[in-house]
Amino acid sequence: MANLLRLAKVNETPGFPLRASTLYKWKHLGKHKKLFVQLGGGVFVNLDKLDAVIAKGGTK
């Protein structure tokens, strides 16, 4: 099972490396498409894939 965090809760998560606004922008632009999962009306971030993107230095 994927490790998911609701995008709307990102700014409430202590120590999270990115702001929700950055992730919303990435989603809108289609950047790092595999990070995002849409379930029902919610958008979630796959934390395992986010860790991989950060490890590769792909957050720019």
C-alpha positions in Angstrom: 0.0 0.0 0.0 1.3 3.4 -0.9 2.2 5.9 1.8 -0.2 8.8 1.1 -0.7 12.2 2.6 -3.7 14.4 1.6 -2.3 17.4 -0.2 -4.5 19.8 1.8 -2.7 18.6 5.0 0.8 19.1 3.8 1.3 22.5 5.5 0.0 21.0 8.8 2.7 18.3 8.7 5.7 19.3 10.8 9.0 18.9 8.9 7.4 18.4 5.5 10.1 19.5 3.0 7.7 21.3 0.6 4.8 23.7 0.8 1.4 22.7 -0.4 1.4 25.6 -2.9 4.5 24.0 -4.6 2.9 20.6 -4.9 -0.4 22.2 -6.3 1.7 24.0 -8.9 3.5 20.8 -9.8 0.2 19.0 -10.2 -1.2 21.8 -12.3 1.9 21.9 -14.6 2.0 18.1 -14.8 5.4 17.9 -13.2 6.3 14.7 -11.4 2.9 13.2 -12.3 3.6 10.0 -10.4 3.7 11.8 -7.1 -0.1 12.5 -7.1 -3.0 10.2 -6.5 -6.6 11.2 -6.9 -9.0 9.3 -4.7 -12.6 10.5 -4.8 -12.5 14.2 -4.4 -9.1 14.3 -2.7 -5.6 14.7 -4.0 -2.9 12.8 -2.2 0.9 12.8 -2.4 2.7 9.5 -2.6 5.4 10.0 0.0 7.5 7.1 -1.2 7.8 8.6 -4.7 8.4 12.1 -3.2 11.3 10.7 -1.2 12.7 9.2 -4.5 12.3 12.6 -6.3 14.1 14.4 -3.5 16.9 11.8 -3.3 17.5 12.3 -7.1 17.5 16.1 -6.6 14.5 16.5 -8.9 12.7 19.1 -6.8 13.9 22.0 -9.0 
